[in-house]
Each structure stands twice: as structure tokens, then as C-alpha cells.
């Protein structure tokens, strides 16, 4: 059973629909008590960093999440803003992040780049694994995922990087440290590529 953290900043409907299509049991976690009963945790997220962290703080679930993730080592997957919230902070805001990954979130800044790349990075793009892990096993050939974001994560420890993407620069679009995982893209909008990644998470 995957428990999706419902804190007011996530695209819950499409994630629940995708998991239902895959036959993966899922439920919303709205309270610390529900978090404490979770077998696996998924942290979705859309919008601004500080708003996401403020919503998490207001939810009253952070202490329970820290207990489950840091002490009980419950598998955790952050998606899009949810991945950025795993880091120590963001150029987008002033509030500290969860700090489960030793990383920071930066804004794309291409200046007067000759390719006239737009921000946000929006649309389909290829990902490249930089280490082996159960989350990215058996992906279809040339895996590509759907992105919508203006900020990207940079790991202080290169070993925490799981997958990368190229958009003006090579950047980390997936992280993993122990039981904590995150992806910048939207597996719930990425068809067969997203199917496999969510199946993999369910099997961890």
C-alpha cells in the first residue's frame, strides 16, 4: 500500500488514477496517524517551494514523516516539487526544506543563451541513469518523461544523484539516498515510462 501525503500542494488525482490502472493499492494520508501506518510514502507537489513547505508545516505531519523516513526507513518517493522539498532549501524561497537529501534547489538561468531555451522546462525529455537502483530498473529503451519545472536540484554528494537530464545543462532529475528517492519529472503523466517507475517503487 502506497500512502500519498495529502498536504494541499499535490496533484493527487492523476497519481491515484495511475496507481489504480497499475493495480497498486494506494490511499491518501491526511494525518500523522495515517503517516505512521504507511508502508510506503509518496510526496507529490506542484507550485512554489515555500508554499509547499508551509503547507507541510501546517499539516502537522512533519514529525511523523521524520520518524517514518529517518528512523523507520520507510521508502519515500518525492515527485516534482516533492523532490525539491527533500532538499535543504531553494532559491525560490526562504523556508528550510526537509533536508533528507544533502542538496539544494536552484533556478534555471540561461542568460542570453543561443538556443533561446525557455523557463520553465516543459515537455518530454530523456533521462540517463548514473547508478543502478531498483527504482530505475527495467525501464523501456530510451526512457523519457514529462517535465514542468523552473528549478532543479544539485546534490552536494554526487553519490545521491540517480538520474540526469539535459536542458541547457546536465542536471540531476532524480535522487536516491538510502530509502529516500525523488524524481523531478511526472511519472503519472509519462505513460509506459511512468508505469514502470511506479511499479518499481511499489516493489521496493
C-alpha positions in Angstrom: 0.0 0.0 0.0 1.4 3.4 -1.0 0.3 6.3 1.1 0.2 9.6 -0.7 0.8 12.6 1.5 -2.2 15.0 1.2 -0.9 18.4 2.3 -2.6 20.7 -0.2 0.2 21.0 -2.7 -0.1 17.9 -4.8 -1.6 16.6 -8.0 -3.3 13.8 -6.2 -6.0 12.8 -8.7 -3.7 11.8 -11.6 -1.3 9.9 -9.3 -4.2 7.9 -7.8 -5.6 7.2 -11.3 -2.2 5.9 -12.5 -1.7 3.7 -9.5 -5.3 2.3 -9.9 -4.5 1.5 -13.6 -1.5 -0.4 -12.4 -3.5 -2.3 -9.8 -1.3 -0.8 -7.0 -3.2 -0.2 -3.7 -3.0 3.4 -2.7 -4.6 5.8 -0.2 -4.3 9.4 1.0 -2.5 10.2 4.2 -4.0 13.3 5.8 -2.9 12.9 9.4 0.2 12.0 11.4 -1.6 8.8 12.5 -2.1 7.7 8.9 1.5 8.5 8.1 2.7 6.3 10.9 0.8 3.4 9.5 2.2 3.8 6.0 4.2 1.0 4.3 5.5 3.4 1.6 5.2 7.1 1.3 4.8 9.3 -1.8 5.2 13.1 -1.6 3.7 14.8 -4.6 3.9 18.5 -5.2 3.2 21.4 -7.6 3.7 25.1 -7.1 6.2 27.2 -5.1 8.7 25.8 -2.6 7.8 28.0 0.4 4.0 27.4 -0.1 4.7 23.6 -0.2 6.8 23.7 3.0 4.3 25.9 4.7 1.5 23.5 3.9 3.6 20.6 5.2 4.3 22.5 8.4 0.6 23.4 8.8 -0.4 19.8 8.2 1.2 18.6 11.4 2.7 15.6 9.6 6.4 16.6 9.6 7.3 14.9 12.9 5.6 11.7 11.8 7.3 11.9 8.4 10.7 12.3 10.0 10.1 9.3 12.3 8.9 7.1 9.4 11.6 8.2 6.9 14.7 8.8 9.1 14.2 6.3 11.9 11.9 3.5 10.5 13.5 3.8 7.0 10.1 3.7 5.2 10.5 4.0 1.4 9.8 7.6 0.3 9.3 9.0 -3.2 9.1 12.7 -3.9 7.7 13.9 -7.2 8.4 17.3 -8.9 8.1 19.9 -6.1 8.0 16.9 -3.7 11.6 16.1 -4.8 12.7 19.7 -4.2 11.2 19.6 -0.7 13.5 16.7 0.1 16.5 19.1 -0.1 17.8 21.6 2.3 16.3 24.6 0.6 15.6 26.5 -2.6 16.4 29.8 -4.3 12.7 30.1 -4.8 12.0 30.6 -1.1 13.3 31.2 2.4 12.0 28.3 4.4 14.2 25.3 5.0 13.4 22.1 3.2 13.0 18.7 4.8 16.8 18.2 4.4 16.6 14.4 3.9 18.9 14.8 0.8 22.1 16.8 1.1 21.2 19.0 -1.9 19.9 22.5 -2.7 17.4 23.7 -5.4 18.4 26.3 -7.9 16.6 28.2 -10.7 17.5 27.6 -14.3 19.4 30.7 -15.5 20.5 30.5 -19.1 21.0 34.3 -19.6 21.3 35.2 -23.3 21.7 31.6 -24.4 21.9 31.0 -28.1 19.3 28.2 -28.0 16.7 30.5 -26.5 15.7 27.9 -24.0 12.5 28.7 -22.2 11.9 28.5 -18.5 10.1 26.6 -17.2 11.5 23.4 -18.8 8.2 21.9 -20.1 7.6 18.8 -22.1 9.2 15.4 -22.8 12.9 14.8 -22.2 15.2 11.8 -21.9 16.7 10.7 -18.6 20.0 8.9 -18.1 20.8 6.7 -15.1 24.1 7.4 -13.3 23.9 4.4 -10.9 22.0 1.2 -10.5 18.9 1.2 -8.3 15.6 -0.7 -8.0 13.7 2.5 -8.8 15.1 2.7 -12.3 15.4 -1.0 -13.2 13.9 -2.4 -16.4 12.9 0.9 -17.8 11.9 0.9 -21.5 14.6 1.7 -24.0 15.5 5.4 -24.2 13.3 6.4 -21.3 11.7 9.8 -21.5 9.5 11.6 -19.0 7.2 14.7 -18.8 8.7 17.7 -17.1 7.3 21.0 -15.9 9.7 23.0 -13.7 11.8 26.1 -13.4 14.1 24.9 -10.6 16.5 22.0 -10.5 18.3 20.1 -7.7 22.0 19.9 -7.3 23.4 17.3 -4.9 26.3 18.1 -2.6 27.2 14.4 -2.6 27.4 13.1 -6.2 26.5 9.6 -5.0 23.0 10.9 -4.2 22.3 11.5 -7.9 20.3 8.7 -9.5 19.3 10.0 -13.0 20.2 13.1 -15.0 18.6 15.1 -17.8 19.9 17.7 -20.3 18.2 21.0 -20.7 20.8 23.7 -21.4 22.9 22.0 -18.8 23.2 18.4 -17.5 21.4 18.4 -14.2 20.1 15.8 -11.6 16.5 14.9 -12.2 16.4 12.0 -9.8 17.9 11.4 -6.4 18.3 8.5 -4.0 19.9 8.2 -0.6 19.0 5.1 1.3 15.2 4.8 1.5 14.7 8.4 0.2 14.1 8.8 -3.5 12.9 11.7 -5.7 12.2 12.5 -9.3 11.7 15.9 -10.9 9.6 14.7 -13.7 6.0 13.4 -13.5 5.8 9.6 -13.8 2.0 9.9 -13.6 2.0 11.8 -16.9 4.6 9.7 -18.6 2.8 6.7 -20.0 4.7 3.4 -20.1 7.9 5.0 -18.7 6.0 6.2 -15.7 4.2 2.9 -15.3 7.5 1.1 -14.9 9.0 3.5 -12.5 5.9 3.4 -10.2 5.8 -0.4 -10.4 9.4 -0.4 -9.3 8.7 1.9 -6.4 5.8 -0.4 -5.3 8.2 -3.4 -5.3 10.9 -1.7 -3.2 
